[in-house]
Amino acid sequence: MFTENPKNNSYLFERSGASKWDVKVEKFNLGSFLKDKNLGFVDGIFFLSGEAFSVSDIRFSSIEGKVNRFDYLKYPYKNISIIDGSLEDKIFKGKIDVADDNLEMAYSGMIDFQGEPHLLFTVKIGNAVLDQLNFTEQKTELSSVFTIDLRGKNPSNFRGTVFMDSFSLTGHGKTFEIPSLELEITRGSEMDEFRIESDIAHGTLKGKLDFNYIISDLNYQLSRAFPAYYIEKLVKRDEGKVNNFEFDFEINEADDLMAVFFP
Protein backbone atom coordinates (compact mmCIF):
# COMPACT_ATOMS: atom_id res chain seq x y z
CA MET A 1 0.00 0.00 0.00
CA PHE A 2 1.29 3.46 -0.95
CA THR A 3 1.09 6.49 1.34
CA GLU A 4 1.70 10.00 0.04
CA ASN A 5 4.64 11.83 1.64
CA PRO A 6 4.18 15.57 0.85
CA LYS A 7 7.39 16.49 2.64
CA ASN A 8 9.54 14.66 0.05
CA ASN A 9 7.01 14.81 -2.78
CA SER A 10 7.07 11.02 -2.82
CA TYR A 11 5.12 7.91 -1.90
CA LEU A 12 6.01 5.52 0.91
CA PHE A 13 5.26 1.82 0.68
CA GLU A 14 5.51 -0.86 3.34
CA ARG A 15 5.69 -4.63 3.37
CA SER A 16 2.24 -6.15 3.16
CA GLY A 17 1.14 -7.77 6.41
CA ALA A 18 -1.95 -9.41 4.95
CA SER A 19 -0.48 -11.04 1.85
CA LYS A 20 1.89 -13.92 1.27
CA TRP A 21 4.00 -11.64 -0.93
CA ASP A 22 4.30 -8.12 -2.33
CA VAL A 23 5.76 -9.25 -5.67
CA LYS A 24 5.56 -12.73 -7.15
CA VAL A 25 7.62 -13.90 -10.10
CA GLU A 26 6.58 -17.09 -11.84
CA LYS A 27 8.70 -18.77 -14.49
CA PHE A 28 10.15 -15.50 -15.78
CA ASN A 29 12.69 -16.17 -18.52
CA LEU A 30 15.51 -13.91 -17.35
CA GLY A 31 17.89 -15.33 -19.96
CA SER A 32 15.67 -14.29 -22.85
CA PHE A 33 15.00 -10.89 -21.26
CA LEU A 34 18.71 -10.14 -20.81
CA LYS A 35 19.74 -12.08 -23.93
CA ASP A 36 22.16 -14.16 -21.88
CA LYS A 37 22.26 -17.86 -22.74
CA ASN A 38 23.86 -18.71 -19.37
CA LEU A 39 20.70 -17.61 -17.54
CA GLY A 40 17.27 -19.21 -17.55
CA PHE A 41 14.08 -19.01 -15.51
CA VAL A 42 13.49 -17.20 -12.20
CA ASP A 43 10.70 -18.02 -9.76
CA GLY A 44 10.15 -16.44 -6.34
CA ILE A 45 8.31 -14.13 -3.96
CA PHE A 46 9.48 -10.81 -2.49
CA PHE A 47 8.51 -8.36 0.28
CA LEU A 48 9.41 -4.69 -0.30
CA SER A 49 9.45 -1.45 1.68
CA GLY A 50 10.73 1.93 0.60
CA GLU A 51 10.00 5.25 -1.03
CA ALA A 52 9.09 6.15 -4.64
CA PHE A 53 10.13 9.60 -5.82
CA SER A 54 9.42 8.89 -9.51
CA VAL A 55 9.15 5.96 -11.91
CA SER A 56 12.95 6.07 -12.35
CA ASP A 57 13.79 6.79 -8.69
CA ILE A 58 12.48 4.08 -6.37
CA ARG A 59 14.45 3.37 -3.19
CA PHE A 60 13.99 0.06 -1.41
CA SER A 61 14.82 0.36 2.29
CA SER A 62 13.97 -3.31 2.82
CA ILE A 63 14.10 -6.29 0.47
CA GLU A 64 13.33 -9.80 1.64
CA GLY A 65 12.35 -12.82 -0.35
CA LYS A 66 12.58 -16.43 -1.31
CA VAL A 67 13.82 -17.50 -4.73
CA ASN A 68 12.49 -20.95 -5.49
CA ARG A 69 14.34 -21.26 -8.77
CA PHE A 70 17.23 -19.46 -10.46
CA ASP A 71 18.74 -21.02 -13.58
CA TYR A 72 22.45 -20.62 -14.33
CA LEU A 73 24.46 -22.79 -16.73
CA LYS A 74 21.33 -24.92 -17.15
CA TYR A 75 21.22 -25.76 -13.45
CA PRO A 76 18.12 -24.72 -11.44
CA TYR A 77 19.29 -23.39 -8.07
CA LYS A 78 16.72 -23.71 -5.26
CA ASN A 79 16.14 -22.40 -1.72
CA ILE A 80 17.70 -18.94 -2.08
CA SER A 81 16.80 -16.49 0.70
CA ILE A 82 17.31 -12.72 0.55
CA ILE A 83 17.68 -11.29 4.08
CA ASP A 84 18.08 -7.70 5.30
CA GLY A 85 18.39 -6.37 1.75
CA SER A 86 18.17 -2.77 0.58
CA LEU A 87 18.69 -0.86 -2.66
CA GLU A 88 19.06 2.88 -2.20
CA ASP A 89 21.05 5.45 -4.18
CA LYS A 90 22.24 2.63 -6.47
CA ILE A 91 23.79 0.76 -3.53
CA PHE A 92 22.69 -2.79 -2.77
CA LYS A 93 23.30 -4.10 0.73
CA GLY A 94 22.16 -7.39 2.13
CA LYS A 95 22.57 -11.04 2.92
CA ILE A 96 21.80 -13.95 0.62
CA ASP A 97 21.71 -17.56 1.80
CA VAL A 98 21.66 -20.53 -0.58
CA ALA A 99 20.63 -23.96 0.71
CA ASP A 100 20.58 -25.85 -2.59
CA ASP A 101 21.20 -29.60 -2.79
CA ASN A 102 24.55 -28.92 -4.48
CA LEU A 103 25.47 -25.51 -3.07
CA GLU A 104 25.63 -24.26 0.52
CA MET A 105 26.56 -20.57 0.39
CA ALA A 106 26.15 -17.34 2.34
CA TYR A 107 26.72 -13.85 0.89
CA SER A 108 27.01 -10.69 2.98
CA GLY A 109 28.04 -7.24 1.83
CA MET A 110 27.34 -4.46 -0.63
CA ILE A 111 27.64 -3.52 -4.30
CA ASP A 112 27.81 0.18 -5.16
CA PHE A 113 26.65 0.90 -8.72
CA GLN A 114 27.29 4.65 -8.54
CA GLY A 115 29.79 5.64 -11.21
CA GLU A 116 32.48 2.98 -11.15
CA PRO A 117 31.01 -0.10 -9.44
CA HIS A 118 32.49 -1.12 -6.08
CA LEU A 119 32.13 -4.72 -4.90
CA LEU A 120 32.68 -5.23 -1.17
CA PHE A 121 31.38 -8.52 0.22
CA THR A 122 32.16 -11.90 1.75
CA VAL A 123 31.04 -15.23 0.30
CA LYS A 124 31.18 -18.35 2.47
CA ILE A 125 30.89 -21.58 0.49
CA GLY A 126 30.20 -24.49 2.80
CA ASN A 127 30.14 -26.92 -0.09
CA ALA A 128 29.75 -26.64 -3.86
CA VAL A 129 29.46 -29.73 -6.06
CA LEU A 130 30.93 -28.18 -9.20
CA ASP A 131 30.13 -31.00 -11.62
CA GLN A 132 26.44 -30.97 -10.64
CA LEU A 133 26.41 -27.19 -11.06
CA ASN A 134 27.84 -27.63 -14.58
CA PHE A 135 31.13 -25.87 -13.84
CA THR A 136 33.23 -29.01 -14.38
CA GLU A 137 32.79 -32.35 -16.12
CA GLN A 138 34.64 -34.35 -13.46
CA LYS A 139 33.24 -34.81 -9.96
CA THR A 140 34.69 -31.94 -7.95
CA GLU A 141 33.71 -30.32 -4.65
CA LEU A 142 34.82 -26.94 -3.32
CA SER A 143 34.58 -25.05 -0.04
CA SER A 144 36.13 -21.74 0.97
CA VAL A 145 35.58 -18.19 2.20
CA PHE A 146 36.16 -15.30 -0.22
CA THR A 147 36.42 -11.64 0.78
CA ILE A 148 36.10 -9.35 -2.24
CA ASP A 149 37.05 -5.66 -2.44
CA LEU A 150 37.11 -4.73 -6.12
CA ARG A 151 36.34 -1.68 -8.24
CA GLY A 152 35.58 -1.79 -11.95
CA LYS A 153 32.89 -2.51 -14.52
CA ASN A 154 34.06 -5.97 -15.60
CA PRO A 155 36.87 -8.51 -14.96
CA SER A 156 39.06 -6.83 -17.59
CA ASN A 157 39.38 -3.66 -15.48
CA PHE A 158 38.77 -4.86 -11.91
CA ARG A 159 41.31 -3.59 -9.39
CA GLY A 160 41.58 -4.26 -5.69
CA THR A 161 41.99 -7.37 -3.56
CA VAL A 162 40.54 -10.85 -3.23
CA PHE A 163 41.27 -12.80 -0.05
CA MET A 164 40.61 -16.53 0.11
CA ASP A 165 40.53 -18.45 3.38
CA SER A 166 40.32 -22.21 4.09
CA PHE A 167 40.14 -23.22 0.44
CA SER A 168 39.47 -26.93 -0.18
CA LEU A 169 39.08 -28.66 -3.55
CA THR A 170 38.31 -32.38 -3.77
CA GLY A 171 38.28 -34.62 -6.81
CA HIS A 172 39.21 -38.21 -7.72
CA GLY A 173 39.60 -39.02 -4.03
CA LYS A 174 42.24 -36.31 -3.61
CA THR A 175 41.92 -33.09 -1.61
CA PHE A 176 43.88 -29.93 -2.28
CA GLU A 177 43.88 -27.28 0.45
CA ILE A 178 45.13 -23.70 0.74
CA PRO A 179 44.99 -22.16 4.25
CA SER A 180 44.94 -18.64 2.81
CA LEU A 181 45.63 -16.74 -0.41
CA GLU A 182 45.60 -13.05 -1.32
CA LEU A 183 45.28 -11.65 -4.84
CA GLU A 184 46.09 -7.98 -5.39
CA ILE A 185 45.26 -6.34 -8.74
CA THR A 186 46.70 -3.01 -9.83
CA ARG A 187 46.07 -1.31 -13.16
CA GLY A 188 48.25 0.89 -15.36
CA SER A 189 47.96 2.48 -18.77
CA GLU A 190 50.71 0.27 -20.19
CA MET A 191 50.68 -2.72 -17.85
CA ASP A 192 48.53 -4.40 -15.22
CA GLU A 193 49.94 -6.43 -12.33
CA PHE A 194 48.44 -9.37 -10.45
CA ARG A 195 50.25 -10.35 -7.25
CA ILE A 196 49.50 -13.63 -5.45
CA GLU A 197 50.68 -14.54 -1.96
CA SER A 198 49.84 -17.83 -0.27
CA ASP A 199 51.29 -20.70 1.72
CA ILE A 200 51.76 -22.86 -1.36
CA ALA A 201 52.73 -20.32 -4.03
CA HIS A 202 53.58 -16.71 -4.66
CA GLY A 203 54.39 -14.61 -7.66
CA THR A 204 53.28 -11.95 -10.12
CA LEU A 205 51.67 -11.76 -13.52
CA LYS A 206 52.27 -8.59 -15.55
CA GLY A 207 50.83 -7.42 -18.85
CA LYS A 208 47.56 -6.62 -20.58
CA LEU A 209 44.92 -9.33 -20.40
CA ASP A 210 41.66 -10.09 -22.19
CA PHE A 211 39.68 -12.18 -19.68
CA ASN A 212 37.63 -13.69 -22.48
CA TYR A 213 40.74 -15.69 -23.44
CA ILE A 214 42.92 -15.73 -20.31
CA ILE A 215 41.84 -19.26 -19.29
CA SER A 216 42.79 -20.75 -22.67
CA ASP A 217 46.11 -18.89 -22.66
CA LEU A 218 47.00 -20.04 -19.12
CA ASN A 219 45.97 -23.58 -20.03
CA TYR A 220 48.32 -23.40 -23.01
CA GLN A 221 51.18 -22.20 -20.82
CA LEU A 222 50.52 -24.86 -18.15
CA SER A 223 50.45 -27.60 -20.79
CA ARG A 224 54.02 -26.60 -21.65
CA ALA A 225 55.11 -26.35 -18.01
CA PHE A 226 53.47 -29.64 -16.96
CA PRO A 227 53.30 -31.77 -20.13
CA ALA A 228 52.87 -34.99 -18.15
CA TYR A 229 49.45 -33.84 -17.00
CA TYR A 230 48.26 -33.14 -20.56
CA ILE A 231 48.86 -36.56 -22.13
CA GLU A 232 46.79 -36.99 -25.31
CA LYS A 233 45.37 -33.52 -24.77
CA LEU A 234 47.47 -31.23 -26.90
CA VAL A 235 46.43 -27.71 -25.98
CA LYS A 236 46.30 -25.35 -28.93
CA ARG A 237 46.51 -21.60 -28.77
CA ASP A 238 44.25 -19.24 -30.71
CA GLU A 239 46.95 -17.10 -32.28
CA GLY A 240 44.41 -14.43 -33.19
CA LYS A 241 43.42 -14.01 -29.54
CA VAL A 242 46.71 -14.05 -27.61
CA ASN A 243 47.14 -12.15 -24.35
CA ASN A 244 50.36 -10.23 -23.86
CA PHE A 245 51.63 -11.08 -20.40
CA GLU A 246 54.50 -12.64 -18.49
CA PHE A 247 54.45 -14.37 -15.14
CA ASP A 248 56.88 -15.39 -12.44
CA PHE A 249 55.52 -17.93 -9.94
CA GLU A 250 57.09 -20.16 -7.36
CA ILE A 251 54.91 -23.17 -6.50
CA ASN A 252 55.91 -25.10 -3.44
CA GLU A 253 53.83 -28.20 -4.18
CA ALA A 254 51.69 -28.73 -7.29
CA ASP A 255 51.13 -32.49 -7.15
CA ASP A 256 48.04 -32.34 -4.92
CA LEU A 257 46.35 -29.75 -7.12
CA MET A 258 47.12 -31.57 -10.35
CA ALA A 259 45.91 -34.85 -8.88
CA VAL A 260 42.44 -33.34 -8.42
CA PHE A 261 42.06 -32.69 -12.16
CA PHE A 262 44.54 -35.18 -13.67
CA PRO A 263 44.60 -38.36 -11.55
PASEDREN-216169 format. One record per residue: residue in three letters; x negated, y, z negated of N, C-alpha, C in turn. Coordinates in steps of 0.2 Angstrom, whole numbers, plus 2048, in hexadecimal, padded with zeros to 3 digits. Example, Ala and Ser with C-alpha at 12.3 -4.5 7.8 and 13.67 -1.06 7.14 Angstrom:
2
ALA7BE7E47D97C27EA7D97BE7F07D9/SER7C07F57DD7BC7FB7DC7C08007D9/
//
This chain:
263
MET7FC7FA8008008008007FC806800/PHE7FD80B8047FA8118057FD817801/THR7F881B7FD7FB8207F97F78277FC/GLU7FB82C7FD7F78328007F38357FA/ASN7ED8387FC7E983B7F87E78427FB/PRO7EC8477F97EB84E7FC7E48517FA/LYS7E184F7F57DB8527F37D68517F8/ASN7D584B7FB7D08498007D3849807/ASN7DA84B8077DD84A80E7DC843811/SER7DE83E80C7DD83780E7E283380B/TYR7E282C80C7E682880A7E3822806/LEU7E58218007E281C7FB7E68157FC/PHE7E28107FC7E68097FD7E28047F8/GLU7E78007F47E47FC7EF7E67F47F1/ARG7E27F07EE7E47E97EF7EB7E77ED/SER7EE7E37F17F57E17F07F57DC7EA/GLY7FA7DE7E67FA7D97E08007D47E1/ALA8047D57E680A7D17E78097CC7ED/SER8037CD7F18027C97F77FC7C47F6/LYS7FC7BF7FA7F77BA7FA7F17BD7FD/TRP7F27C38017EC7C68057EE7CD807/ASP7E97D18087EB7D780C7EA7D7813/VAL7E57D38157E37D281C7E27CA81D/LYS7E57C78227E47C08247E27C082B/VAL7DD7BC82C7DA7BB8337DB7B3834/GLU7DE7B28397DF7AB83B7DC7A9842/LYS7D77A58427D47A28487D37A884D/PHE7D07AD84B7CD7B384F7C77B1852/ASN7C67B18597C17AF85D7BC7B585D/LEU7B77B58577B27BA8577AD7BA85C/GLY7AB7B485E7A77B38647A97B786A/SER7AF7B586C7B27B98727B27C0871/PHE7B47C286C7B57CA86A7AE7CD86B/LEU7A97CA8687A27CD86879E7CB86E/LYS7A17C687279D7C48787977C0876/ASP7977BD8707917B986D7937B286D/LYS78F7AE8717917A787278F7A386B/ASN78B7A68677897A286178E7A385C/LEU7937A785C7987A885879F7A485A/GLY7A37A38567AA7A08587B07A3854/PHE7B479F8517BA7A184E7B87A3846/VAL7BD7A88447BD7AA83D7C47A983A/ASP7C47A78347CB7A68317CA7A8829/GLY7CE7AC8277CD7AE8207D27B381D/ILE7D27B48177D67B98147D27BE810/PHE7D57C58107D17CA80C7D57CF808/PHE7D27D18037D57D67FF7D17DD7FF/LEU7D57E28007D17E98027D47EE7FD/SER7CF7F27FB7D17F97F87CC7FE7FA/GLY7CF8047FA7CA80A7FD7CE8107FF/GLU7CB8148037CE81A8057CD81B80D/ALA7D381E8107D381F8177D3826818/PHE7CE82981B7CD83081D7D0831824/SER7CF82C8297D182C8307D0825832/VAL7D38248387D281E83C7CB81B83C/SER7C682083D7BF81E83E7BB81F837/ASP7BE8218327BB82282B7BF81F826/ILE7BE8188257C28148207BC81181B/ARG7BD8138157B88118107BB80C80B/PHE7B880680B7BA8008077B6800801/SER7B98027FB7B68027F57B67FB7F2/SER7BA7F67F47BA7EF7F27BC7EB7F8/ILE7B87E67F97BA7E17FE7B97DA7FA/GLU7BE7D67FA7BD7CF7F87C17CB7FD/GLY7BF7C47FD7C27C08027C07B9802/LYS7C37B58067C17AE8077C17AC80E/VAL7BB7AA8117BB7A98187BB7A1818/ASN7C179E81B7C279781B7BE794821/ARG7BC7988267B879682C7B479B82F/PHE7AE79A8317AA79F8347A579B839/ASP7A679B83F7A279784479C79A846/TYR79679784579079984878C79384A/LEU78979485078678E85478A788854/LYS79078985579578385679677F84F/TYR79578284A79677F84379B78483F/PRO7A078183D7A57848397A4785832/TYR7A178A82F7A078B8287A678C825/LYS7A678981E7AC78981A7AB78C813/ASN7B078E8107AF7908097AA796808/ILE7AC79B80B7A87A180A7AB7A6806/SER7A97A98017AC7AE7FD7A87B47FD/ILE7AC7BA7FE7A97C07FD7AB7C37F6/ILE7A67C57F37A87C87EC7A57CE7EB/ASP7A87D37E77A67D97E67A37DD7EC/GLY7A67DD7F17A47E07F77A77E77F8/SER7A37EB7FC7A57F27FD7A27F4804/LEU7A57F98077A37FC80D7A480380D/GLU7A080780B7A180E80B79B81280E/ASP79C81781279781B815792817819/LYS79581281C79180D82078C80981C/ILE78D80881678980481278D7FE80F/PHE78B7F881178F7F280E78B7EF808/LYS78E7EF80278B7EC7FC7907E67FA/GLY78D7E07F87917DB7F578E7D57F4/LYS7927D07F278F7C97F17937C47F6/ILE7907BF7F97937BA7FD7917B37FB/ASP7957AF7F97937A87F77967A37FC/VAL79279E7FE7947998037937937FF/ALA79978F7FF7997887FC79B783802/ASP79878380779977F80D79677880B/ASP79977380F79676C80E78F76C810/ASN78C77081478576F816781776815/LEU78477A81178178080F783783809/GLU77E7848047807877FD77C78D7FD/MET77F7937FD77B7997FE77F79F7FA/ALA77B7A37F877D7A97F47797AF7F7/TYR77D7B47F977A7BB7FC77C7C07F7/SER7787C57F57797CB7F17757D07F3/GLY7787D67F57747DC7F77787E17FB/MET7747E47FF7777EA8037747EA80A/ILE7787ED80F7767EE8157787F5817/ASP7737FA81877580181A775802821/PHE77A80482477B80482C77A80C82E/GLN77881082977881782B77181882E/GLY77181B83476B81C838768816839/GLU76181583775E80F83876080A832/PRO7628048347657FF82F7607FE82A/HIS7627FD82475E7FA81E7617F481B/LEU75D7EF81B75F7E881875C7E7812/LEU75F7E780C75D7E68067617E1802/PHE75F7DA8027637D57FF75F7CF7FD/THR7627CB7F975F7C47F77647BF7F9/VAL7617BA7FC7657B47FF7627AE7FB/LYS7667AA7F77647A47F476779E7F7/ILE76379A7FA7667947FE76478E7F9/GLY76A78B7F67697867F276777F7F6/ASN76B77F7FC76977980076D77B807/ALA76977A80D76B77B813769775817/VAL76E77181A76D76B81E76C76E826/LEU76676F82876577382E76876F834/ASP76776983476976583A77176583B/GLN77576583577C76583577E76C837/LEU77A77183677C77883777A77A83E/ASN77777584277577684976F77B84A/PHE76B77B84576477F84575F77A848/THR75F77484675A76F84875D76984A/GLU75976584E75C75E85175B75984C/GLN75575984875375484375675683C/LYS75775183875A75283275575682E/THR75775C82B753760828757764823/GLU75476581D75776881775376E815/LEU75677381375277981175577C80A/SER75177F80675378380074E7887FF/SER75078E7FD74B7937FB74F7997F9/VAL74B79E7F774E7A57F574A7AA7F9/PHE74E7AE7FD74B7B380174D7BA7FF/THR7487BF7FE74A7C67FC7487CA802/ILE74D7CE80574B7D180B74C7D980A/ASP7477DC80C7477E480C7447E6813/LEU7487E78187467E881F74A7EE821/ARG7477F282674A7F88297497F6831/GLY74F7F883574E7F783C7557F583F/LYS7557F584575C7F384975C7EC84B/ASN7567E984C7567E284E74F7DF84C/PRO74E7D984D7487D584B7417D884E/SER7427DB85473D7DE85873A7E4855/ASN73E7E885173B7EE84D73C7EE846/PHE73E7E884373E7E883C7377E9838/ARG7377ED8337317EE82F7337EE828/GLY72F7EB8237307EB81C72D7E481A/THR7317E181572E7DB8127337D6811/VAL7317D08117357CA8107327C680B/PHE7357C48057327C08007367B9800/MET7327B48007357AD7FF7327AA7F9/ASP7377A77F57357A47EF73879D7EF/SER7347987EC7367917EC73978E7F2/PHE73578F7F773778C7FE7367847FE/SER73B78180073B77980173E777807/LEU73A77380B73D77181273B769812/THR74176581374075E81374375B819/GLY73F75681C74175382273C74D823/HIS73F74782673C74182773973E820/GLY73C73F81B73A73D814734741811/LYS73274681472D74A812730751810/THR72C75480B72E75B80872975F808/PHE72A76580B72576A80B727770807/GLU7237728027257787FE72077D7FE/ILE7227837FD71E7897FC72178D7F6/PRO71D78E7F171F7917EB7217987EC/SER71D79C7F071F7A37F271C7A57F8/LEU71F7AA7FC71C7AC80271E7B3803/GLU71A7B880571C7BF80771A7C180E/LEU71F7C381171E7C681871E7CD818/GLU7197D181A71A7D881B7197DA822/ILE71E7DE82571E7E082C71D7E882C/THR7187EA8307167F18317177F2839/ARG7197F883B71A7F98427157FF844/GLY7137FF84A70F80484D710805854/SER70F80B85771080C85E70D808863/GLU7068068617028018657027FA863/MET7037F985C7037F28597077F2853/ASP70A7EC85270D7EA84C7097E5848/GLU70A7E58427067E083E70B7DC839/PHE70A7D683970E7D18347097CE830/ARG7097CF8297057CC8247087C7820/ILE7067C181F7087BC81B7047BA816/GLU7067BA8107037B780A7077B2806/SER7037AC8057077A78017027A27FE/ASP70479D7FB7007987F76FC7947FC/ILE7007938026FD78E8076FA79180D/ALA6FB79780E6F879A8146F97A2813/HIS6F47A58176F47AC8176F17AF81E/GLY6F37B58206F07B78266F47BD829/THR6F27BF82F6F67C48336F77C383A/LEU6FC7C683C6FE7C58446FE7CC846/LYS6FB7CE84B6FB7D584E6FC7D5855/GLY7007DA8577027DB85E7097DE85F/LYS70B7DD8657127DF8677167D9869/LEU71C7D886571F7D18667267D2869/ASP7297CE86D7307CE86F7337C786B/PHE7377C986673A7C386273E7BE866/ASN7407C086C7447BC8707407B6873/TYR7397B78737347B287572F7B0870/ILE72F7B386A7297B18667297AA863/ILE72F7A786372F7A086072B79B866/SER72D79C86C72A79887172379A872/ASP7217A08717197A287171679E86B/LEU71879F86571579C860715794860/ASN71A79186371A78A864715788869/TYR71478C86E70E78B87370878B870/GLN70679086B7007918686FF78B863/LEU70478986070378485B70277D85E/SER70577C8647047768686FC77586A/ARG6F977B86B6F277B86C6EE77A866/ALA6F077D8606EC77C85A6ED775857/PHE6F37728586F576C8556F776785A/PRO6F376585F6F67618656F875A862/ALA6F675885D6F875185B6FF751859/TYR70275785770975785570D75885B/TYR70B75986170F75A86770E75586C/ILE70D74F86A70C74986F712748873/GLU71174887A71674787F71B74D87F/LYS71975287C71D75887C71975E87E/LEU71775E88471376488771776A886/VAL71476F88271877588271577A887/LYS71A77D88B71878189171A78888F/ARG71678D89171779489071B797896/ASP72079C8947237A089A71E7A689B/GLU71A7A58A07157AB8A17187B18A3/GLY71F7B18A57227B88A67247BB8A0/LYS7247B789A7277BA8947227B988E/VAL71C7BB88F7167BA88A7167C0885/ASN7167BE87F7147C387A70D7C5879/ASN70B7CB8787047CD8777027CE870/PHE7007C886D6FE7C98666F87C4865/GLU6F57C585F6EF7C185C6F17C0855/PHE6EF7BA8536F07B884C6EA7B5849/ASP6E97B68426E47B383E6E77B0838/PHE6E77AA8376EA7A68326E67A182F/GLU6E67A18286E379B8256E8797821/ILE6E97918236ED78C8216EA78781C/ASN6EC7878166E87828116EA77B812/GLU6F177A8146F37738156F9773819/ALA6F87708206FE77082470176A825/ASP6FE76482370075E82470875D821/ASP70975F81B71075E81971576281D/LEU71476881F71876B82471976882A/MET71476682D71476283471875B833/ALA71775882D71A75282C72275282C/VAL72575882A72C75982A72F759831/PHE72B75C83672E75D83D72B757841/PHE72575584072175084471F74A840/PRO72374683E72174083A71C73B83D/
//
